[in-house]
Amino acid sequence: MKNITSIIFLITIFNTHAQVILKDTVITWRTFEYTLNDDNSIDSFSPEPFDTTSVKFNAYILENEYLKILLLPEFGGRILSLIYKPTGHEQLYRNPVGVPYGVGQDWFYYKWLMVYGGIFPTLTEPEHGKAWLLPWEFKVVRQSEDSIKCVMRWRDTVEFKNADPNKWKYGITDIECNYYITLVKGSSVLKTEVELKNNKNETVEYEYWTCITLAPGSDRNNPFCTDGLEIIVPADKIKIPAWYPDIARQEKHVTGQRGVYYFDKLRLWKNWVNDGIAYVWDDENLNYWGVINHDNEEGLIRVADNNITPGIKIWAWKFDDYENVNPFENPDNVKRPYVELWAGNSHEFFEPAILSAGSTLKWRETFFPTVKLNKITKANYNFILSIDTAGFFYNKEFEVIFVTDNPGDEHIVIIEAEGDTNYTVSEINLMPDPRKGNEVLLKIPDDVFNNNIDSLRVKVANLYRNKSIDVAVSPDKITSVKESGAEIANEFYLKQNYPNPFNPVTNIEYYIPETGNVKIVVFDALGKEAETIYHGNQIEGKHIVSWNGSQYASGIYFYGIYYNGKSKVRKMILMK
C-alpha cells in the first residue's frame, strides 16, 4: 500500500505555558469532485482517477502531556485524530481521500456516503444517520490550565424528502445531541459524554450510534490496521445478517438461534474473508470493548455503561482487499484498512430506541490508548487491568498488566489473601511507564494456600488520588496446574516458540544437558492442561517439537517442559 498522507495546516493561537491547550487550526482533505443538492443528496460526481479537489475545514486541536486530539465540528461533529504522544502513534483511522459511494442507492439516508473517519455520533437514523456530513456548533464549556471541556452540538430538524419512509422512518425527531469532549492535565485518556435531549412533548423513536474507525499504533500520517488486529469484546456470540454468508461461514452456528454464531475466528481482522457486519449478541453488557493490534502492541479501548449502549456493531472490510489499493488511482474501490466498532442505544440497526417526552439521556464514553496489553480482566473509568495467573504453577508469580488514566502518579500493586484473616501477600510500588506499558510480576509465597483463604485479590491503586481497581481470583483457578520440581539449571533451556504469533503450527526448541524423562505440555490461559505434545525419554542435546493448534480457539497459551524434576514455561499466541 502506497504511503499517502493527509496534509494538515496549523494556525495556532494558544498560551504555551498552559498544561492543557486548545488551538484553532485549518485542515485540508482531498476528495473526488462532487456537488450536492440543497437536500444533501449528490448532484454530480466525477469518479475519474486523480480528479480530486481540496476541501478546507476549520477545526481545533486539544492537547495535554499525553494526548493530541483533532476536533472537526464542520464535518459531522467528529474527533478526527487521537495521537498518543508517548509512542507518537495515531489510534484512529483517517481516510486519505474522500470517495462518494452508494450514490443513488438506498443504503444510506441521503443515498450516498463518504468516509472520513475518527470517532463521531450518528443519529437519528441508522447507517451513519443524518448528521455525518453536516456542520455542528462548537463551544468551549470550561477552560483552565488544568482542563478544557468543549461541546459539539447538533439538533435534528432535517428531513430528506426522497428517503424511503419504509426504511428511514423516524422523521424529524427534534432531538438535540450534545457531544462533550474533556481533556485533563496529567490524564492519558480522552473523556467524552453524549447527551440526547427530546425537545418534543411526546415520546420519539430514534437511533443513536457512536462510530469509531480504528487503526491503533499507526504512523500518524498514514494510519492503517495490520493482520495482528484483534477485536476485544467480552462476549462469546455474534449475530450476522443473512446477506453476509461468507462471514457467517467462518464461525460455528449456535443451535436454535437464527443468525447467531460463536465468536472466535472473526475476532481477528485477517479472518474476515469478505466485507461484513456482525452484532455482539447475548453479552453481559460489560463496560469495555475495543481493539488491540498485536503487531505493534497498541490498542484503543472504550469504557462506558453498556446498559445504556447495549448495541455493539462490528464492520470490517475484507482483509486482503486493501493492500494494493491506491485510492487516488482507483476511486471505485472504497475499501480501506480499518475496522469500525459502533456503540448504540439499541441492539442493532433498524431497531428503534425510545426517548420519552422532554427527557434527557446522558452517558460517558472514555477512550484508553493501551500499550503492551493483550487481554482485559476488568476495567473502570480510571484503569484497565489484565491478570494472568498461569505462571503460578511454575514460578509462583502472577503477571499483572495495567493501564492508568494518570501515568504521572506513583501507583501500588497489591495481592491480598482473603479468608478467615485478610493479609497482604505481595506488593510493589512503581511509576507507570506510558510508553512501554506496565507489566508487574508479583511473587506468591509457597505456603499461601496452606491457610484457609477464599480468594486472592489483586488491586492497583493510584497513591495520590482516590482511584483503584481490584479483582478477586479463586484458588481453584490458580492451582489447577502446579509446578513439579525445583530451580532450573543454567544449561537447561526452553526457547521462545517460533513463529509467534502463529497459525496453526509452531515450533518449540529446548535443550537438556543429559539423558532424562521429558514431558512437553500446552496449557490454556487459566493454567489448565490442554494437550501433551511429548512424553518420554530423550538423550542429551537440542530438541525441537511442533504443536498444531488447529483444534483450539485463538488466544494466549503456555507451553511447559518437565525434565528430571525441573520445569520451565513460556507464553505463546495462537492467532487464526
Salt bridges, closest charged atoms under 4 A:
GLU63 OE1 - LYS23 NZ 2.96
GLU63 OE2 - LYS85 NZ 2.89
GLU90 OE1 - ARG94 NH1 3.43
ASP106 OD1 - LYS111 NZ 3.36
GLU137 OE2 - ARG153 NH1 3.37
ASP146 OD1 - LYS185 NZ 3.97
ASP156 OD1 - LYS130 NZ 3.05
GLU159 OE1 - LYS161 NZ 3.59
ASP174 OD1 - ARG155 NE 2.86
GLU176 OE2 - ARG153 NE 3.59
GLU193 OE1 - LYS149 NZ 3.22
GLU193 OE2 - LYS362 NZ 3.94
GLU230 OE1 - HIS294 NE2 2.51
ASP246 OD1 - ARG249 NH2 2.31
ASP275 OD2 - LYS335 NZ 3.26
ASP282 OD2 - LYS237 NZ 3.85
GLU297 OE1 - LYS372 NZ 2.63
GLU298 OE2 - HIS89 ND1 2.44
ASP321 OD1 - LYS318 NZ 3.81
ASP321 OD2 - LYS335 NZ 2.65
GLU329 OE2 - LYS2 NZ 3.78
GLU348 OE2 - LYS239 NZ 3.12
GLU351 OE2 - HIS347 ND1 3.45
GLU365 OE2 - ARG302 NH2 2.93
GLU397 OE2 - LYS443 NZ 3.61
GLU399 OE1 - LYS571 NZ 3.13
ASP405 OD2 - LYS467 NZ 2.87
ASP409 OD2 - ARG465 NE 2.47
GLU418 OE2 - ARG457 NE 2.61
ASP470 OD1 - ARG457 NH1 2.47
GLU483 OE1 - LYS396 NZ 3.66
GLU509 OE2 - LYS495 NZ 3.51
